[in-house]
Amino acid sequence: MLHPGIKLNVFHVGTMTLPEELIKVVEINNGLELKIFDASRIAAADRWQVCMLARMDIPVNDAVKYLKDIDIVTFYTFKSAVGKHVRFEKKLVRNFIEGKVKDAVLEEMIASFLSDSIKYLSHPDFSRKYVLKQYNEYKKKKTWGT
């Protein structure tokens, strides 16, 4: 039983919930914070599905002042639907990994992700563009009634 006040993070895959372990926090030079989780699980016997999950919450208010040519009423409807943040999430998965190399594979996945993505995520316009992308997807869903 968990001590009151301690929360277990979980990652949802369809109807299945997988535990996550926060393993790294990266402060990005644009003021955002990238959290890296291990969401790996045993697949069979000594084989693992190694899963790295990168997650970053982006404040909606910080981006709104830079958004142009948007319908403010729709934007505030979007904001009330998503809350104060939109979430950037990237999942990398490697299947059927031997247990004794699981941690090394996870570390390699993290290093590769950071090497490939940190420049993109740290760009000064990243948060504005990501919020705008989420807003446009919201508008599209509302137009189609989903």
Long-range contacts (C-beta under 8 A, 24 or more apart in sequence): 9-37, 11-37, 11-39, 11-51, 11-53, 18-51, 20-53, 23-110, 24-110, 26-114, 26-118, 28-56, 28-118, 28-121, 28-122, 29-122, 30-121, 30-122, 30-123, 30-124, 30-126, 30-127, 32-56, 32-58, 32-121, 32-122, 32-126, 32-127, 33-57, 34-121, 36-110, 36-113, 38-106, 39-91, 40-102, 40-106, 43-95, 43-96, 44-96, 46-98, 46-99, 46-100, 47-96, 47-97, 47-98, 47-99, 48-96, 48-97, 48-98, 48-99, 48-102, 49-93, 49-94, 49-95, 49-96, 49-97, 50-93, 50-94, 50-95, 50-97, 50-102, 50-105, 50-106, 50-109, 51-91, 51-92, 51-93, 52-91, 52-92, 52-93, 52-106, 52-109, 52-110, 52-113, 53-89, 53-90, 53-91, 54-88, 54-89, 54-90, 54-91, 54-92, 54-113, 54-117, 55-87, 55-88, 55-89, 56-87, 56-88, 56-89, 56-121, 57-85, 57-86, 57-87, 57-88, 58-85, 58-86, 58-87, 58-88, 58-127, 58-130, 58-131, 59-84, 59-85, 59-127, 60-84, 60-85, 60-86, 60-131, 62-127, 62-128, 63-127, 63-128, 63-130, 63-131, 63-132, 64-131, 66-128, 67-128, 67-131, 67-132, 67-135, 70-132, 70-135, 74-135, 74-139, 74-142, 75-135, 78-134, 78-135, 78-138, 78-139, 81-138, 82-134, 82-138, 86-130, 86-131, 86-134, 88-121, 88-130, 90-117
